[in-house]
Amino acid sequence: MKASRLRKGHILLHEGHAFRITAIRKRGLRRTVTAFGFYVPSGAPGTYVLNPQHEVETR
């Protein structure tokens, strides 16, 4: 799916890590998508900044 379609509750799979999204901030139509959340199962907080057209894998 495209990064622009990410929503709260999605689990983002990236480089072997699972990241539960707790908030999304979108800046402009084509600028950036910022995903805030926690890594599963460690619970460490993190942030991803993605291009809205970037193809991401979710669970």
C-alpha positions as semicolon CSV with decimal commas, in nm:
position;residue;x (nm);y (nm);z (nm)
1;M;0,000;0,000;0,000
2;K;0,108;0,361;-0,044
3;A;0,237;0,546;0,264
4;S;-0,037;0,806;0,215
5;R;-0,295;0,537;0,311
6;L;-0,140;0,452;0,650
7;R;-0,374;0,495;0,947
8;K;-0,363;0,469;1,325
9;G;-0,354;0,101;1,425
10;H;-0,167;-0,027;1,120
11;I;0,146;-0,231;1,185
12;L;0,424;-0,119;0,952
13;L;0,678;-0,388;0,858
14;H;1,015;-0,238;0,775
15;E;1,356;-0,412;0,755
16;G;1,244;-0,700;0,977
17;H;1,085;-0,478;1,243
18;A;0,716;-0,439;1,330
19;F;0,605;-0,083;1,416
20;R;0,255;-0,010;1,556
21;I;0,131;0,331;1,438
22;T;-0,035;0,548;1,704
23;A;-0,057;0,876;1,509
24;I;-0,012;1,004;1,153
25;R;0,071;1,356;1,041
26;K;0,048;1,450;0,675
27;R;0,222;1,761;0,543
28;G;0,096;1,881;0,210
29;L;-0,042;1,662;-0,065
30;R;0,294;1,538;-0,188
31;R;0,547;1,632;0,080
32;T;0,572;1,389;0,374
33;V;0,383;1,138;0,587
34;T;0,510;1,113;0,945
35;A;0,416;0,799;1,140
36;F;0,455;0,798;1,518
37;G;0,436;0,480;1,723
38;F;0,608;0,195;1,902
39;Y;0,813;-0,105;1,795
40;V;0,655;-0,444;1,869
41;P;0,728;-0,622;2,105
42;S;0,995;-0,401;2,271
43;G;0,768;-0,095;2,310
44;A;1,046;0,146;2,213
45;P;0,905;0,470;2,066
46;G;0,990;0,568;1,710
47;T;0,907;0,786;1,412
48;Y;0,908;0,722;1,037
49;V;0,908;1,002;0,779
50;L;0,798;0,873;0,439
51;N;0,723;1,000;0,092
52;P;0,344;0,963;0,038
53;Q;0,407;0,761;-0,281
54;H;0,644;0,517;-0,104
55;E;0,522;0,156;-0,116
56;V;0,503;0,011;0,239
57;E;0,424;-0,334;0,379
58;T;0,169;-0,366;0,660
59;R;0,022;-0,642;0,868
